[in-house]
Amino acid sequence: MSDPINPFDDQPGELQSPRAGSALSPPREVRWAGLALWIVAGLYATSGLLGLFSRDARAAELRRAGTTLTDAQIDRSVTLRIAVTSLFALALVGLAVLSALRVPRGRRWARITGTVVAGLGAATATVRAFGGGAAAVLAVAVVAASLAAVVLLYRRPANTFFAAHRSG
């Protein structure tokens, strides 16, 4: 029997009739959506780590902007920004991982959570994509993986799968 979570399986995207005592096997779209959510989580983690190493660049950017802040205030401001964005990225990574683990098991809350996490990621990454450089490439990858996850989560076989888990 095929692994119900392996997105590389050649199982058709339709529900298989369950055997007594077994869970419904997720269709290919749901398995691929789970994989896309794993990719989103990895990209969020990468983005968060890159943010930790951009302290000097962020401080220099504030100094070039002609701010009236002192060096100590700039340092505190940059530290606060890094802390807040790191916590936000960590929360998104956690929610994306949780969704990636539970979506193939037919959890509707995980489908909704994955949709929200992917939507937030796509929205924030779209803004970052206009910044240029490596961050823009990473942002485009986040948008692509996020959109793939959402589209796959709401295709007809996925809808049928989640509906069967609701009633079964």
N, C-alpha and C positions, 0 to 999 in steps of 0.2 A: 504494500500500500504506500502511497506517496505521503511525504511529509506535509502536513496541512499548513505549515508556515513558510515553506520554501517557495519563493516567488519564481524560481527557475524551473519548477516542475512543469511538465507539458500537459497538465490536467486541464481539460476544457473549462471555460469560464462559467459553467453552469453548476448548479447544486447537484451533488450526488445524493442518491437516496441513502439516508443514514441507516446503519445497522443498529440493532437493538443495543441501547446503552452507549452509543457513540455520539459524539457531537457532529454537527454538520461541518463538512469540509469547506473551508473558504475558497471562493473562486479565485482565479488568477488575478483579477483586478484588485481584490482585497489584499492578496499577498503582495502584489506590486505596490499598493498604497502603503502597506506596512514598511516595505523597503524604502520607499520615498520618504516616509517619516523618519526612518533611521538616518537617511542621508541629510535631511533637514536638521536633525539633532547634531550630527557631526559638523555640519557647516556652521550652526549656531555656536558650537563649542570652539571651533576654529576662529570664528569672528570675535568671540569673547576673549580668547587668548591673544589675538593680535591687538585688541584694544588695551590689554594690560601692558604691552610693550611700546605703546605709542605716547607715553607720558611726555617725553621731551618735545615731540612734534606738536602735541596739543598745547603745551606751555608756550612754545615759540609762536604758534599761531595766534594765541591771545596777545602776546607782546607785540606782534606785527600789526594787530588790529588797532593799535593806538589806544589801548585801554588805560584808564586812570588807576587801575589796581596796582598794589605793591607786589613785589616778587612773592612775598609770603601769601598774599591773598590769591595770587595766580596759582601757586602750588596747592593751596587748599581747594581751590575751585577745580583744578584738574584732578586731584585726588578724589573729590566727591563725585565728579562726573564718571571717573573710571569705576568707582565703587558701585554707583547706581546702575551703570550699564552692565557691569559684570554680574550683579545680582539679577537683573532682568534677563540676561543671556542664560544664566544658570537656571532660572525658573523655566524659561522656554525649552532648554535642553531637557530638563526633567519631565516636563509635560509632553514633549515630543517622544521621548523614550517610553513613557508610560502608555501613550497612545499607540506607538508602534508595537508594543507588546500585547495590547488588549484588542486592537482592531481585528486581527486574524481570529480572535476568539468570539467575535460577534457582539462585542460590547458597544451598545449604542452611544453611551456617554463618551467612550474613547473616540468614536467617529466624530462626535461633535467637538470634543476637545482638540482632536487633530486638525479639524477644519479651522477652528479659531486660532490655534498656534500657527498653522500654515498661513492663514490670512494675515495675522500680525507680522509674521516674518516677511511675507511678500510685500506688505505695505511699507515696512521700515526699510527693507532692502531696496525697494524701488527708489526711495529717497537717497539712499547711500550710493546707488549706482551712478548717480550724476557727479559724484566726487572724483572719479577717475582713479587710476592706479590699481593696485592689487585689491583694494577694498571693493572697487567696482566689479571686478571679475568675480569675487566671492559673492557679492550682492546679486549678480545675475544668476549665479548658480543656485542661490537660496530661492530666488523667484521661480526659477524653472522647476526645482524639486518641490517647492510648495504648491505650485499650480498642478503639477503632476499628481501629487497626493490628493488634492481636493477633487480633481476631475475623476480620478480612479475610485475614490470613495463614494461617488454618486452616480456611477454608471449603473445600468440596469442589473447586471449580475450582482453587484454589491448591494443594491437596493433590495433585491430578492433575498440575498443572504441575511442582511440585517433584519428584514421583516420576518424571516423564518425563525431567527433567534428570539424575536420579540414574542412570537406566538408559541414557540416550542419550549 
